[in-house]
Amino acid sequence: MDLKNLGNSDLEISSIGLGTWAIGGDGAFGWGPQDDAQSIAAIHRGVESGINWIDTAPIYGFGHSEEVVARALKDLGGDERPLVLTKCSLVWDKDRNVGHTLEADSIRREVEASLQRLQTDVLDLCQIHWPSFPPGGPAPGIEEAWTALAELMGEGKIRHIGVSNFNVSELERAQAIAPITSLQPPYSMLMREIEEEILPFCSRHGIGVIVYSPMHNGLLSGSMTRERIAALPASDWRKNVNPAFREPHLSRNLELVEVLKGIGEPHGRTAGEVAIAWTLRHPEVTGAIVGARHAGQVDGFVDAMDFRLSEDEIAEIAARLPESIAMMQLA
């Protein structure tokens, strides 16, 4: 298995990282109830299978995801410990109302809280989760937050710093203060906006790219059906917020899944593995974040680390792609 350097850092990562949004359970933009034992088993299976990095965030389950990651890593030896990537800027109050801040004092408090929940002395990578929230608004605090993160890196509490969900203008503002190790944007067959400007910018400036939602929140996994979508719990944000899971998009998206199944079948691959490999076809993409709620889901996608599509297969997919759904995926 090949490892790639993440941007300007000394972090060498596998082409797939384990996403832990869903294992936060119920909470802000949650995925419904989750069993912690299954979450820990999924993390262990990922590490056993060669995944060497985990992506998490404080907002996933209001800190619960970071705590579960720490519990899972406690069972692993030092040589097995994967890199842990976390975030900052989304906060909540005592009533769990979600807010957003890029103030330096808050960034410092968030980093200290993550260090405590993850039971570590240093964060491998800390990313600004959102430049503004709700997405698309002004982001006047980027410079203050980025300066704070650069100072925390200088103090030895963070090894590297990155951003998530930034556009090119926002990347330029941060880059003027301190180098950006990585960008975490959404990218899937149904959301391709980063191809035109963001990927070329990252390539020119040596910024690593770790994409999230390569299976578009599970829709392209091959196991998502109309019946399963209808049965999602009310607390699962995909059911009510994500337009890809509703008409008029749903029918076209499920037709695309059948195409992916047809491409994967001769290789013994799932539709989800084809979807992940499609994102990894770009040399600018360092790795893809794939979430799992239990060990069996890891088994269903982990072999995509070594799977690459042919030019003919890429062309076949391109001919069948529906219109890109212009909505940032909430991660």
HELIX and SHEET records of a PDB file:
HELIX    1   1 ALA A   22  GLY A   24  5                                   3    
HELIX    2   2 ASP A   36  GLU A   48  1                                  13    
HELIX    3   3 HIS A   64  LYS A   74  1                                  11    
HELIX    4   4 GLY A   78  GLU A   80  5                                   3    
HELIX    5   5 ALA A  104  LEU A  118  1                                  15    
HELIX    6   6 ILE A  142  GLY A  154  1                                  13    
HELIX    7   7 VAL A  168  GLN A  175  1                                   8    
HELIX    8   8 GLU A  193  GLU A  195  5                                   3    
HELIX    9   9 ILE A  198  HIS A  205  1                                   8    
HELIX   10  10 ARG A  226  ALA A  230  1                                   5    
HELIX   11  11 TRP A  237  VAL A  241  1                                   5    
HELIX   12  12 PRO A  243  PHE A  245  5                                   3    
HELIX   13  13 HIS A  249  GLY A  264  1                                  16    
HELIX   14  14 GLU A  265  HIS A  267  5                                   3    
HELIX   15  15 ALA A  271  LEU A  280  1                                  10    
HELIX   16  16 ALA A  295  PHE A  301  1                                   7    
HELIX   17  17 VAL A  302  ASP A  306  5                                   5    
HELIX   18  18 GLU A  311  ARG A  320  1                                  10    
SHEET    1   A 2 LYS A   4  ASN A   5  0                                        
SHEET    2   A 2 GLU A  12  ILE A  13 -1                                        
SHEET    1   B 9 ILE A  16  GLY A  19  0                                        
SHEET    2   B 9 TRP A  53  ASP A  55  1                                        
SHEET    3   B 9 LEU A  83  CYS A  88  1                                        
SHEET    4   B 9 LEU A 123  ILE A 128  1                                        
SHEET    5   B 9 ILE A 158  SER A 164  1                                        
SHEET    6   B 9 SER A 182  GLN A 184  1                                        
SHEET    7   B 9 GLY A 208  TYR A 212  1                                        
SHEET    8   B 9 GLY A 287  GLY A 291  1                                        
SHEET    9   B 9 ILE A  16  GLY A  19  1                                        
SHEET    1   C 2 LEU A  90  TRP A  92  0                                        
SHEET    2   C 2 VAL A  98  HIS A 100 -1                                        
END                                                                             
